[in-house]
Amino acid sequence: MARAGSGFETSARIGDTPPVTWYVYVARCADTTLYCGIARDVATRIAQHDVGKGAKYTRGRGPLQVLLVRRCRTKGKALQVEYAIKQLTVAQKLALVSDPRRLSNLMKARR
């Protein structure tokens, strides 16, 4: 703990705050294209996309329909999963959406 007056006083200890959960999601845009992103609150993020405040890609392509959501323990893991999904072809993404268990196999193959 820092000394009094240093500007870094805290009564909380490392590990006292609950971990932040991140989610990876795949959504279908109104023009039938697929979009993959990460968020801490998927519903809020989709609402942002739908009003044109989300990613540049989704502007004018709403409303979005969420097809797949996966919870991740860290932002880094969510980014890894997002990247892996974005490397897939459209056909592979559609197969993933139809059978989310494929995502586990995808992540194992990327290790």
Backbone as CSV, one residue per row, in Angstrom:
resi,resn,N_x,N_y,N_z,CA_x,CA_y,CA_z,C_x,C_y,C_z
1,MET,0.842,-1.162,0.000,0.000,0.000,0.000,0.900,1.242,0.000
2,ALA,0.460,2.298,-0.687,1.259,3.513,-0.798,1.143,4.353,0.467
3,ARG,2.115,5.242,0.659,2.093,6.125,1.829,0.990,7.160,1.689
4,ALA,0.497,7.630,2.831,-0.538,8.671,2.840,-0.009,9.920,2.157
5,GLY,-0.876,10.543,1.367,-0.497,11.779,0.695,0.172,11.566,-0.653
6,SER,0.432,10.325,-1.022,1.113,10.086,-2.290,0.163,10.099,-3.488
7,GLY,-1.150,10.113,-3.227,-2.112,10.103,-4.324,-2.493,8.703,-4.776
8,PHE,-1.938,7.692,-4.130,-2.205,6.317,-4.525,-2.789,5.491,-3.388
9,GLU,-3.489,6.125,-2.469,-4.048,5.381,-1.348,-5.178,4.478,-1.848
10,THR,-5.246,3.328,-1.265,-6.326,2.408,-1.598,-6.529,1.436,-0.453
11,SER,-7.762,1.073,-0.242,-8.034,0.066,0.775,-8.271,-1.291,0.119
12,ALA,-8.440,-1.304,-1.182,-8.674,-2.567,-1.897,-7.341,-3.247,-2.173
13,ARG,-7.374,-4.544,-2.159,-6.184,-5.311,-2.478,-6.318,-5.879,-3.882
14,ILE,-5.205,-6.181,-4.461,-5.230,-6.782,-5.790,-6.019,-8.075,-5.705
15,GLY,-6.928,-8.257,-6.642,-7.743,-9.460,-6.644,-9.088,-9.276,-5.986
16,ASP,-9.327,-8.117,-5.336,-10.606,-7.869,-4.673,-11.716,-7.542,-5.665
17,THR,-11.371,-7.005,-6.818,-12.400,-6.650,-7.791,-12.737,-7.878,-8.633
18,PRO,-14.009,-8.045,-8.939,-14.381,-9.202,-9.747,-13.795,-9.072,-11.148
19,PRO,-13.461,-10.186,-11.769,-12.883,-10.112,-13.114,-13.920,-9.600,-14.116
20,VAL,-13.446,-8.873,-15.093,-14.311,-8.370,-16.156,-14.454,-9.478,-17.190
21,THR,-15.678,-9.781,-17.547,-15.929,-10.803,-18.545,-16.076,-10.142,-19.906
22,TRP,-15.439,-10.723,-20.902,-15.536,-10.251,-22.275,-16.266,-11.300,-23.088
23,TYR,-16.909,-10.853,-24.139,-17.648,-11.745,-25.017,-17.224,-11.502,-26.458
24,VAL,-17.189,-12.579,-27.230,-17.006,-12.507,-28.676,-18.373,-12.797,-29.264
25,TYR,-18.755,-12.046,-30.268,-20.056,-12.283,-30.883,-19.947,-12.257,-32.402
26,VAL,-20.829,-13.009,-33.031,-20.978,-12.990,-34.476,-22.407,-12.549,-34.737
27,ALA,-22.563,-11.551,-35.586,-23.887,-11.016,-35.890,-24.085,-10.963,-37.398
28,ARG,-25.328,-11.116,-37.796,-25.677,-10.975,-39.216,-26.242,-9.569,-39.410
29,CYS,-25.682,-8.874,-40.377,-26.172,-7.540,-40.719,-27.421,-7.680,-41.593
30,ALA,-28.152,-6.590,-41.754,-29.374,-6.611,-42.566,-29.084,-6.983,-44.019
31,ASP,-27.873,-6.712,-44.498,-27.515,-7.066,-45.871,-26.973,-8.496,-45.974
32,THR,-27.141,-9.284,-44.941,-26.768,-10.704,-44.805,-25.265,-10.947,-44.610
33,THR,-24.454,-9.889,-44.552,-23.044,-10.098,-44.255,-22.889,-10.409,-42.773
34,LEU,-21.739,-10.979,-42.417,-21.470,-11.338,-41.026,-20.461,-10.369,-40.434
35,TYR,-20.632,-10.067,-39.159,-19.711,-9.195,-38.436,-19.323,-9.887,-37.138
36,CYS,-18.054,-9.824,-36.790,-17.559,-10.410,-35.548,-16.907,-9.306,-34.729
37,GLY,-17.207,-9.284,-33.435,-16.632,-8.273,-32.571,-16.540,-8.774,-31.144
38,ILE,-15.997,-7.918,-30.267,-15.920,-8.246,-28.840,-16.577,-7.124,-28.057
39,ALA,-17.076,-7.466,-26.883,-17.715,-6.469,-26.026,-17.833,-7.021,-24.619
40,ARG,-17.984,-6.140,-23.657,-18.285,-6.563,-22.292,-19.785,-6.747,-22.108
41,ASP,-20.574,-6.019,-22.885,-22.033,-6.116,-22.847,-22.520,-6.190,-24.295
42,VAL,-22.844,-7.378,-24.755,-23.182,-7.589,-26.169,-24.463,-6.842,-26.549
43,ALA,-25.480,-6.876,-25.719,-26.744,-6.207,-26.050,-26.536,-4.708,-26.256
44,THR,-25.762,-4.086,-25.371,-25.476,-2.659,-25.500,-24.673,-2.387,-26.760
45,ARG,-23.706,-3.253,-27.040,-22.865,-3.065,-28.232,-23.682,-3.206,-29.513
46,ILE,-24.588,-4.172,-29.554,-25.439,-4.344,-30.737,-26.330,-3.120,-30.914
47,ALA,-26.853,-2.597,-29.813,-27.670,-1.382,-29.882,-26.855,-0.221,-30.446
48,GLN,-25.582,-0.126,-30.057,-24.706,0.916,-30.608,-24.533,0.730,-32.112
49,HIS,-24.304,-0.512,-32.531,-24.177,-0.782,-33.969,-25.446,-0.351,-34.703
50,ASP,-26.601,-0.707,-34.141,-27.875,-0.455,-34.810,-28.178,1.026,-34.996
51,VAL,-27.646,1.883,-34.118,-27.876,3.325,-34.278,-26.705,4.022,-34.969
52,GLY,-25.767,3.247,-35.503,-24.663,3.822,-36.260,-23.494,4.293,-35.422
53,LYS,-23.431,3.891,-34.154,-22.342,4.323,-33.267,-21.317,3.219,-33.034
54,GLY,-21.489,2.082,-33.676,-20.572,0.966,-33.489,-19.436,1.035,-34.499
55,ALA,-18.990,-0.110,-34.923,-17.898,-0.196,-35.889,-18.294,0.436,-37.226
56,LYS,-17.327,0.967,-37.913,-17.584,1.600,-39.201,-18.243,0.620,-40.175
57,TYR,-17.826,-0.639,-40.133,-18.376,-1.641,-41.045,-19.885,-1.785,-40.900
58,THR,-20.399,-1.693,-39.687,-21.821,-1.958,-39.462,-22.714,-0.736,-39.699
59,ARG,-22.122,0.420,-39.893,-22.936,1.624,-40.119,-23.742,1.461,-41.398
60,GLY,-25.040,1.642,-41.281,-25.927,1.511,-42.433,-26.263,0.069,-42.779
61,ARG,-25.782,-0.886,-42.004,-26.049,-2.298,-42.271,-26.982,-2.914,-41.235
62,GLY,-27.524,-2.104,-40.339,-28.375,-2.624,-39.275,-29.804,-2.798,-39.736
63,PRO,-30.618,-3.426,-38.934,-30.298,-3.936,-37.607,-29.514,-5.242,-37.671
64,LEU,-28.726,-5.483,-36.638,-27.929,-6.696,-36.554,-28.680,-7.762,-35.771
65,GLN,-28.446,-9.002,-36.149,-29.021,-10.148,-35.444,-27.864,-10.972,-34.893
66,VAL,-27.822,-11.143,-33.592,-26.745,-11.905,-32.964,-26.948,-13.391,-33.251
67,LEU,-25.903,-14.031,-33.768,-25.964,-15.449,-34.112,-25.195,-16.325,-33.141
68,LEU,-24.142,-15.774,-32.529,-23.274,-16.561,-31.666,-22.629,-15.646,-30.642
69,VAL,-22.554,-16.110,-29.406,-21.856,-15.372,-28.343,-21.014,-16.377,-27.576
70,ARG,-19.755,-16.003,-27.307,-18.885,-16.842,-26.484,-18.259,-15.978,-25.405
71,ARG,-18.310,-16.454,-24.176,-17.723,-15.740,-23.046,-16.236,-16.055,-22.977
72,CYS,-15.433,-15.039,-22.668,-13.988,-15.198,-22.509,-13.575,-14.595,-21.175
73,ARG,-12.544,-15.156,-20.570,-12.093,-14.683,-19.254,-11.361,-13.358,-19.311
74,THR,-10.690,-13.094,-20.432,-9.915,-11.858,-20.537,-10.149,-11.202,-21.889
75,LYS,-9.814,-9.939,-21.965,-9.924,-9.224,-23.237,-8.971,-9.829,-24.253
76,GLY,-7.778,-10.209,-23.793,-6.801,-10.814,-24.692,-7.321,-12.091,-25.336
77,LYS,-7.968,-12.928,-24.539,-8.536,-14.168,-25.072,-9.660,-13.855,-26.053
78,ALA,-10.488,-12.868,-25.717,-11.570,-12.473,-26.620,-11.011,-11.987,-27.955
79,LEU,-9.936,-11.226,-27.902,-9.308,-10.751,-29.135,-8.746,-11.909,-29.960
80,GLN,-8.180,-12.911,-29.285,-7.663,-14.086,-29.993,-8.789,-14.840,-30.688
81,VAL,-9.893,-15.031,-29.987,-11.029,-15.749,-30.569,-11.612,-14.953,-31.735
82,GLU,-11.746,-13.649,-31.550,-12.259,-12.792,-32.618,-11.376,-12.902,-33.857
83,TYR,-10.066,-12.835,-33.663,-9.136,-12.926,-34.788,-9.277,-14.269,-35.502
84,ALA,-9.378,-15.346,-34.735,-9.521,-16.682,-35.322,-10.793,-16.770,-36.161
85,ILE,-11.881,-16.210,-35.653,-13.136,-16.234,-36.407,-13.020,-15.403,-37.670
86,LYS,-12.389,-14.258,-37.574,-12.261,-13.380,-38.739,-11.402,-13.999,-39.842
87,GLN,-10.571,-14.975,-39.506,-9.745,-15.645,-40.509,-10.530,-16.698,-41.300
88,LEU,-11.717,-17.050,-40.827,-12.518,-18.076,-41.481,-13.207,-17.537,-42.729
89,THR,-13.531,-18.443,-43.637,-14.340,-18.071,-44.793,-15.785,-17.887,-44.332
90,VAL,-16.603,-17.310,-45.177,-18.014,-17.129,-44.830,-18.662,-18.488,-44.572
91,ALA,-18.356,-19.474,-45.407,-18.927,-20.811,-45.222,-18.511,-21.406,-43.876
92,GLN,-17.257,-21.209,-43.497,-16.785,-21.725,-42.211,-17.450,-20.990,-41.045
93,LYS,-17.662,-19.695,-41.196,-18.343,-18.932,-40.147,-19.779,-19.412,-39.986
94,LEU,-20.453,-19.659,-41.101,-21.829,-20.149,-41.033,-21.882,-21.530,-40.386
95,ALA,-20.897,-22.380,-40.687,-20.827,-23.701,-40.048,-20.594,-23.543,-38.546
96,LEU,-19.764,-22.593,-38.174,-19.490,-22.316,-36.759,-20.757,-21.861,-36.034
97,VAL,-21.505,-21.001,-36.673,-22.743,-20.497,-36.082,-23.757,-21.634,-35.916
98,SER,-23.798,-22.538,-36.888,-24.760,-23.635,-36.807,-24.356,-24.683,-35.772
99,ASP,-23.056,-24.768,-35.467,-22.577,-25.716,-34.463,-21.461,-25.050,-33.652
100,PRO,-21.811,-24.310,-32.599,-20.812,-23.564,-31.820,-19.717,-24.422,-31.208
101,ARG,-19.925,-25.755,-31.118,-18.864,-26.619,-30.586,-17.618,-26.572,-31.475
102,ARG,-17.795,-26.177,-32.719,-16.651,-26.061,-33.635,-15.657,-25.007,-33.167
103,LEU,-16.136,-24.057,-32.386,-15.250,-22.994,-31.902,-14.170,-23.564,-30.995
104,SER,-14.520,-24.529,-30.168,-13.516,-25.172,-29.307,-12.455,-25.853,-30.150
105,ASN,-12.886,-26.538,-31.194,-11.929,-27.210,-32.086,-11.054,-26.186,-32.806
106,LEU,-11.632,-25.084,-33.200,-10.873,-24.029,-33.866,-9.785,-23.485,-32.954
107,MET,-10.132,-23.259,-31.682,-9.161,-22.706,-30.749,-8.061,-23.713,-30.424
108,LYS,-8.415,-24.997,-30.340,-7.400,-26.032,-30.094,-6.431,-26.109,-31.272
109,ALA,-6.950,-25.983,-32.476,-6.108,-26.073,-33.673,-5.152,-24.892,-33.782
110,ARG,-5.526,-23.745,-33.225,-4.692,-22.548,-33.319,-3.597,-22.497,-32.281
111,ARG,-3.602,-23.407,-31.307,-2.579,-23.393,-30.242,-1.253,-23.880,-30.736
